[in-house]
Amino acid sequence: MNRTEFIIVTAIILFVAFSLGWFASWLVHRLTRVSQSEIGELDKMAQSLHEAEEARDEAISYVHAREAELKNQLAQTEAELRAAMDGLRDARHEAEELRGYIERMNQGT
């Protein structure tokens, strides 16, 4: 093989490699192209995701508000319970004093 044949063979090989590369690029571009309907579907999905995030945020704020309300009710109930227990303790103490007074009066007569 002389020099001219070598150059021609090399040029043909390079041309074939370039052609195969261009064809592969075109094929990849053709297969990965996003259609208009897919873009519309992506927009709908993005809108649904946005609405779901808003609903989640509303639910979280509702849960926090409800939790604060329930904590407040619990604190009020505990305060009422303490007041009732203090009243019951005072009433028992007073009843014991009255029993003691009645027993002393009965023993004295």
C-alpha positions in Angstrom: 0.0 0.0 0.0 1.5 3.2 -1.1 1.1 6.7 0.4 -1.9 7.7 -1.8 -3.9 4.6 -1.0 -3.2 5.0 2.7 -4.5 8.6 2.6 -7.6 7.5 0.7 -8.3 4.6 3.1 -7.8 6.9 6.1 -10.1 9.5 4.6 -12.8 6.9 4.0 -12.5 5.5 7.6 -12.7 9.1 9.0 -15.8 9.8 6.8 -17.5 6.6 7.9 -16.7 7.4 11.6 -18.1 10.9 11.2 -21.2 9.6 9.4 -21.9 7.0 12.2 -21.4 9.7 14.9 -23.8 12.1 13.1 -26.4 9.3 12.7 -26.0 8.3 16.4 -26.4 12.0 17.5 -29.5 12.4 15.3 -31.0 9.1 16.6 -30.4 10.1 20.2 -31.9 13.5 19.6 -34.9 12.0 17.9 -35.6 9.5 20.7 -35.1 11.9 23.6 -37.1 14.8 22.1 -39.9 15.9 24.4 -43.3 16.3 22.7 -45.8 19.1 23.4 -48.2 16.7 25.1 -45.4 15.6 27.5 -44.7 19.2 28.3 -48.4 19.8 29.0 -48.4 16.7 31.2 -45.3 18.0 33.1 -47.1 21.3 33.6 -50.1 19.5 35.0 -47.9 17.5 37.3 -46.1 20.6 38.5 -49.4 22.3 39.2 -50.7 19.2 41.1 -47.5 19.1 43.1 -47.8 22.8 44.0 -51.4 22.3 45.1 -50.4 19.3 47.2 -47.7 21.3 48.9 -50.2 24.1 49.7 -52.6 21.5 51.1 -49.8 20.0 53.2 -48.8 23.5 54.5 -52.4 24.2 55.4 -52.7 20.9 57.1 -49.6 21.5 59.1 -50.8 24.9 60.2 -54.2 23.5 61.2 -52.4 20.7 63.2 -50.3 23.3 65.0 -53.3 25.5 65.8 -55.3 22.5 67.0 -52.4 21.3 69.1 -52.1 24.7 70.7 -55.8 24.7 71.4 -55.7 21.3 73.0 -52.7 22.2 75.1 -54.6 25.2 76.3 -57.7 23.1 77.1 -55.4 20.6 78.9 -53.8 23.3 81.0 -57.3 24.7 81.9 -58.5 21.2 82.8 -55.5 20.5 85.0 -56.0 23.9 86.7 -59.7 23.0 87.4 -58.6 19.6 88.6 -56.1 21.1 91.0 -58.7 23.6 92.3 -61.2 20.7 92.8 -58.7 18.6 94.6 -57.8 21.6 96.8 -61.5 22.1 97.5 -62.0 18.4 98.3 -58.9 18.4 100.6 -60.3 21.5 102.4 -63.7 19.9 102.7 -62.2 16.7 104.1 -60.2 18.7 106.7 -63.3 20.6 107.6 -65.3 17.4 107.9 -62.6 15.9 110.2 -62.7 19.1 112.4 -66.5 18.9 112.6 -66.4 15.2 113.5 -63.9 15.9 116.2 -66.0 18.8 117.5 -69.1 16.6 117.5 -67.3 13.8 119.3 -66.0 16.2 121.9 -69.5 17.7 122.4 -71.0 14.2 122.7 -68.3 13.1 125.3 -68.8 16.3 127.2 -72.5 15.7 127.9 
